[in-house]
Amino acid sequence: MNTSDDPGRTLGPAAHLDAVARETARFVAALEGADLSAPVPGCPGWTLLDLVRHTGSVQRWFSVLLRQRVQEPPRSREVELRLPADEGGYGSWLTESAAEAAEACAVTGLDAPMWAWGADHHARFWVRRMLFETLVHRTDAESAVGIRPVIDRDLAADGVAEFLVNLPFATLFAPKVAHLRGNGETLRFRCTDTPAADGDWLVRLRPDGFLAERRPVDTAATADAAVSGAAADLLLLLYGRLDRGSDAFERSGDEDLLNRWFANSAF
């Protein structure tokens, strides 16, 4: 598993932090005039209110971890949420959640060593994770209110990288990931609208798990199964928001292997 200090990152920590604020602002904009009891297609069983609470709660919890610069897994996720008194206050509450995160990063330092469940054991891991948690749920909110989501290409490519390099470590809360083992089978995920060095990934299943590597050495080599598409579409595919049967994707190779991947990689 990749444990380097640069696990597939194409954007720096400062860019990630700036993007958290922008993505939160877009999320809040989608809530204006919306019925917070509306269902969220990307999160079955959730309402918009559930989605907002979840996203803001994650931002506030990550902020606590950053301020404390935790060095071991936290025993609790309980934090003071200071929820608004009525639904009309949730937009401002979410904005304040992102502001708390920015303040926590300012006093912590993004390169500070700290515990993280993923590949990068520095404060920057949590900012990057917060970004894609916020971005994906921003698209969920927009879809719920009838807005067609648009995702910046470079952010999307970085999100694909963040997903693939951290997924091997996610078994604590995504236990099916442990089923992604094999004897050298390979899957390729390729962003068609980015330079190959930023959006070409090979996943190799091994008896002890799997490894995601950016840009295979031999870019002409074929994988056992492959999916390619625009970075934004590929990001939403990995997060289960798009179907790989969509015309947005080109698929090749072993469909059973693809079925196994998507059945066990839910994050």
ZAMARGU-4260 file (C-alpha; in steps of 0.2 Angstrom, whole numbers, plus 5000, padded with zeros to 4 digits):
<rodrens>
0) 5000/5000/5000 | 5006/5017/4996 | 5012/5026/5012 | 5022/5040/5004 | 5020/5059/5009
5) 5013/5062/4991 | 4999/5050/4988 | 4994/5054/4971 | 4991/5073/4975 | 4990/5084/4960
10) 4985/5100/4970 | 4993/5107/4986 | 4986/5108/5003 | 4983/5127/5002 | 4973/5124/4986
15) 4963/5110/4995 | 4958/5122/5009 | 4953/5136/4997 | 4942/5124/4988 | 4933/5119/5004
20) 4927/5136/5006 | 4922/5137/4987 | 4913/5121/4987 | 4904/5125/5004 | 4898/5142/4996
25) 4891/5132/4981 | 4883/5120/4993 | 4875/5134/5002 | 4869/5142/4986 | 4860/5126/4981
30) 4850/5127/4997 | 4843/5144/4994 | 4824/5143/4993 | 4825/5124/4994 | 4814/5112/5004
35) 4826/5104/5016 | 4814/5089/5017 | 4817/5085/4999 | 4825/5067/4996 | 4843/5066/4990
40) 4845/5054/4976 | 4864/5052/4979 | 4861/5047/4997 | 4846/5035/4998 | 4835/5038/5013
45) 4843/5055/5017 | 4834/5072/5015 | 4843/5089/5011 | 4843/5093/5030 | 4852/5076/5033
50) 4864/5080/5020 | 4868/5098/5027 | 4870/5091/5045 | 4881/5077/5039 | 4893/5089/5029
55) 4894/5102/5042 | 4896/5089/5056 | 4911/5081/5047 | 4919/5098/5044 | 4917/5102/5063
60) 4924/5085/5068 | 4939/5087/5057 | 4942/5104/5064 | 4943/5097/5081 | 4955/5084/5075
65) 4966/5097/5067 | 4966/5108/5082 | 4970/5094/5094 | 4983/5087/5081 | 4978/5070/5086
70) 4991/5056/5086 | 4980/5041/5088 | 4963/5036/5083 | 4949/5046/5092 | 4938/5037/5103
75) 4923/5048/5099 | 4916/5058/5085 | 4905/5069/5097 | 4908/5087/5094 | 4899/5103/5099
80) 4888/5106/5083 | 4879/5122/5088 | 4864/5118/5077 | 4853/5132/5071 | 4836/5134/5080
85) 4827/5133/5063 | 4829/5126/5046 | 4832/5144/5039 | 4849/5145/5048 | 4857/5130/5040
90) 4865/5139/5026 | 4874/5150/5038 | 4878/5136/5049 | 4887/5127/5035 | 4897/5142/5030
95) 4902/5144/5048 | 4908/5125/5048 | 4920/5129/5034 | 4926/5144/5043 | 4930/5134/5058
100) 4940/5122/5047 | 4950/5137/5040 | 4954/5143/5057 | 4959/5126/5063 | 4971/5124/5049
105) 4978/5141/5052 | 4983/5136/5070 | 4988/5119/5066 | 4999/5120/5050 | 4994/5108/5035
110) 5011/5099/5035 | 5010/5095/5054 | 5012/5076/5057 | 4996/5068/5065 | 4986/5053/5065
115) 4975/5049/5049 | 4966/5034/5044 | 4973/5035/5026 | 4990/5035/5017 | 4996/5052/5022
120) 4999/5055/5041 | 4999/5074/5041 | 4986/5087/5044 | 4984/5090/5025 | 4976/5073/5024
125) 4961/5079/5033 | 4959/5095/5023 | 4960/5085/5007 | 4947/5072/5014 | 4936/5087/5020
130) 4937/5094/5002 | 4930/5079/4993 | 4917/5075/5007 | 4911/5093/5004 | 4912/5093/4985
135) 4903/5076/4982 | 4889/5081/4994 | 4888/5098/4985 | 4884/5089/4969 | 4871/5078/4979
140) 4863/5094/4985 | 4863/5102/4968 | 4856/5086/4960 | 4842/5086/4974 | 4836/5103/4969
145) 4837/5100/4950 | 4854/5109/4946 | 4866/5099/4935 | 4882/5098/4945 | 4899/5105/4937
150) 4915/5100/4944 | 4932/5108/4941 | 4943/5096/4930 | 4958/5098/4941 | 4949/5095/4957
155) 4940/5080/4950 | 4957/5072/4945 | 4964/5075/4962 | 4948/5068/4969 | 4950/5052/4959
160) 4968/5051/4966 | 4962/5054/4984 | 4949/5040/4983 | 4960/5027/4975 | 4976/5029/4986
165) 4965/5030/5002 | 4953/5016/4999 | 4964/5002/5004 | 4964/5009/5022 | 4945/5011/5023
170) 4940/4994/5029 | 4937/5001/5047 | 4921/5010/5040 | 4919/5001/5023 | 4922/4983/5027
175) 4918/4976/5010 | 4935/4984/5004 | 4943/4969/5012 | 4936/4958/4998 | 4946/4967/4985
180) 4960/4955/4985 | 4967/4944/4971 | 4982/4937/4962 | 4988/4951/4951 | 4972/4956/4942
185) 4972/4974/4936 | 4959/4988/4934 | 4963/5004/4925 | 4954/5020/4929 | 4959/5034/4916
190) 4953/5052/4915 | 4952/5056/4897 | 4953/5075/4899 | 4969/5077/4910 | 4987/5074/4906
195) 4991/5055/4908 | 5002/5059/4923 | 4988/5067/4933 | 4974/5055/4929 | 4979/5037/4924
200) 4978/5024/4937 | 4982/5006/4938 | 4975/4996/4953 | 4982/4979/4956 | 4973/4966/4967
205) 4985/4956/4978 | 4982/4942/4991 | 4985/4955/5005 | 4974/4969/4997 | 4977/4981/4983
210) 4988/4995/4977 | 4984/5010/4966 | 4998/5017/4956 | 4997/5033/4946 | 5002/5031/4927
215) 5008/5014/4924 | 5025/5013/4918 | 5020/5006/4901 | 5005/5017/4896 | 5001/5005/4882
220) 4999/4990/4893 | 4981/4983/4894 | 4973/4980/4911 | 4961/4965/4914 | 4947/4978/4915
225) 4947/4997/4912 | 4935/5012/4913 | 4939/5029/4906 | 4929/5045/4906 | 4931/5064/4910
230) 4938/5067/4927 | 4922/5074/4934 | 4912/5059/4928 | 4925/5046/4934 | 4925/5054/4952
235) 4906/5053/4953 | 4907/5035/4946 | 4919/5030/4960 | 4908/5038/4973 | 4893/5028/4966
240) 4884/5044/4959 | 4885/5038/4941 | 4882/5021/4933 | 4897/5014/4923 | 4884/5009/4910
245) 4882/5027/4906 | 4887/5034/4889 | 4900/5045/4899 | 4911/5030/4900 | 4921/5018/4889
250) 4923/5001/4897 | 4934/4986/4892 | 4939/4969/4898 | 4933/4958/4912 | 4915/4964/4917
255) 4915/4952/4932 | 4931/4960/4939 | 4922/4977/4937 | 4907/4970/4946 | 4918/4964/4960
260) 4926/4981/4961 | 4911/4992/4962 | 4901/4980/4973 | 4915/4981/4987 | 4922/4999/4985
265) 4908/5009/4991 | 4915/5023/5002
</rodrens>
